[in-house]
Amino acid sequence: MKHRRINNVTPLVEIEIESGIPLPPVVHPRKLQWTDFFSEMKVGDSFFVDNIATNIMSSHMSRAKKALKRKFTQRTVGKGVRVWRVS
């Protein structure tokens, strides 16, 4: 295994070159099976996600609405979002 310097500005930082490490599968963070999750909800069910922006949850909710032909709504609660299935 060979060590090389990243740059001359950051002293003592080295990277080890390795072989035989398998490449993991690609994970798409925006496709975290949200539609499957939304499909399990019954009318009146809700869930809360802490520390998420409303616009991020809106994107997931919009895809689920189209795919499942169901209605959901959301409200900001503190620093998170609560989502309800309404029909």
The 8 nearest C-alpha neighbors of each residue, nearest first, counted from 0:
[[1, 16, 17, 15, 2, 18, 14, 3],
 [0, 2, 16, 15, 3, 14, 17, 13],
 [1, 3, 15, 14, 13, 0, 16, 4],
 [4, 2, 13, 14, 5, 1, 15, 16],
 [3, 5, 13, 6, 12, 2, 14, 7],
 [6, 4, 13, 12, 3, 7, 14, 9],
 [7, 5, 4, 8, 9, 10, 12, 3],
 [6, 8, 9, 10, 5, 4, 11, 12],
 [7, 9, 6, 10, 5, 11, 12, 4],
 [10, 8, 7, 6, 12, 11, 5, 4],
 [11, 9, 12, 8, 7, 6, 4, 13],
 [12, 10, 13, 9, 4, 5, 7, 6],
 [13, 11, 10, 4, 9, 5, 14, 6],
 [14, 12, 4, 3, 2, 11, 5, 15],
 [13, 15, 2, 3, 16, 4, 12, 5],
 [14, 16, 2, 17, 1, 0, 13, 3],
 [17, 15, 0, 1, 14, 2, 18, 3],
 [16, 18, 15, 0, 19, 20, 1, 14],
 [19, 17, 20, 16, 0, 21, 15, 22],
 [18, 20, 21, 17, 22, 16, 0, 23],
 [19, 21, 18, 22, 17, 23, 16, 15],
 [22, 20, 19, 23, 18, 24, 17, 25],
 [21, 23, 20, 24, 25, 19, 18, 26],
 [24, 22, 21, 25, 26, 20, 19, 27],
 [25, 23, 26, 22, 21, 27, 28, 20],
 [24, 26, 27, 23, 22, 28, 30, 29],
 [27, 25, 28, 24, 30, 31, 23, 29],
 [26, 28, 30, 29, 25, 31, 24, 32],
 [29, 27, 30, 31, 26, 32, 25, 33],
 [30, 28, 27, 31, 59, 33, 32, 26],
 [31, 29, 28, 27, 32, 33, 26, 59],
 [30, 32, 33, 29, 28, 27, 34, 26],
 [31, 33, 35, 34, 30, 36, 29, 37],
 [34, 32, 36, 35, 31, 37, 59, 30],
 [33, 35, 63, 37, 36, 32, 38, 62],
 [36, 34, 38, 32, 33, 37, 39, 63],
 [35, 37, 33, 34, 38, 39, 32, 40],
 [38, 36, 34, 39, 40, 35, 33, 63],
 [37, 39, 35, 36, 40, 34, 67, 63],
 [40, 38, 37, 36, 41, 35, 34, 44],
 [39, 41, 37, 38, 44, 84, 42, 36],
 [40, 42, 44, 43, 84, 39, 38, 86],
 [43, 41, 84, 85, 86, 44, 40, 83],
 [42, 44, 84, 85, 41, 83, 45, 86],
 [45, 43, 41, 42, 83, 84, 40, 46],
 [46, 44, 83, 82, 84, 43, 81, 47],
 [45, 47, 82, 81, 48, 83, 44, 80],
 [46, 48, 81, 80, 49, 82, 45, 79],
 [49, 47, 80, 79, 81, 51, 50, 46],
 [48, 50, 79, 51, 78, 47, 80, 77],
 [51, 49, 79, 78, 48, 52, 80, 77],
 [52, 50, 79, 49, 48, 53, 80, 55],
 [51, 53, 55, 54, 56, 79, 50, 80],
 [52, 54, 56, 55, 57, 80, 51, 75],
 [55, 53, 57, 52, 56, 58, 51, 59],
 [56, 54, 58, 57, 52, 53, 59, 51],
 [55, 57, 59, 53, 58, 54, 60, 52],
 [58, 56, 54, 60, 55, 59, 61, 53],
 [57, 59, 61, 56, 55, 60, 54, 62],
 [60, 58, 56, 62, 57, 61, 63, 33],
 [59, 61, 57, 63, 58, 62, 56, 64],
 [62, 60, 64, 58, 63, 59, 57, 65],
 [63, 61, 65, 59, 64, 60, 66, 58],
 [62, 64, 34, 60, 66, 61, 65, 67],
 [65, 63, 61, 69, 68, 67, 62, 66],
 [66, 64, 68, 62, 63, 67, 61, 69],
 [65, 67, 63, 64, 68, 62, 34, 69],
 [66, 68, 69, 64, 65, 63, 38, 34],
 [69, 67, 64, 65, 66, 70, 63, 86],
 [70, 68, 64, 67, 86, 71, 65, 84],
 [71, 69, 86, 85, 64, 84, 72, 68],
 [72, 70, 84, 85, 83, 69, 82, 64],
 [71, 73, 83, 82, 84, 85, 70, 74],
 [74, 72, 82, 81, 83, 80, 75, 71],
 [75, 73, 81, 80, 76, 82, 72, 53],
 [74, 76, 80, 79, 77, 81, 53, 73],
 [77, 75, 79, 80, 78, 74, 81, 47],
 [78, 76, 79, 75, 80, 49, 50, 74],
 [79, 77, 50, 76, 49, 51, 75, 80],
 [80, 78, 49, 50, 51, 76, 48, 77],
 [79, 81, 75, 48, 76, 74, 47, 53],
 [80, 82, 47, 74, 73, 46, 75, 48],
 [81, 83, 73, 45, 46, 72, 47, 80],
 [84, 82, 45, 72, 71, 44, 85, 73],
 [83, 85, 71, 42, 43, 44, 86, 70],
 [84, 86, 42, 71, 70, 43, 83, 72],
 [85, 70, 42, 69, 84, 71, 43, 41]]
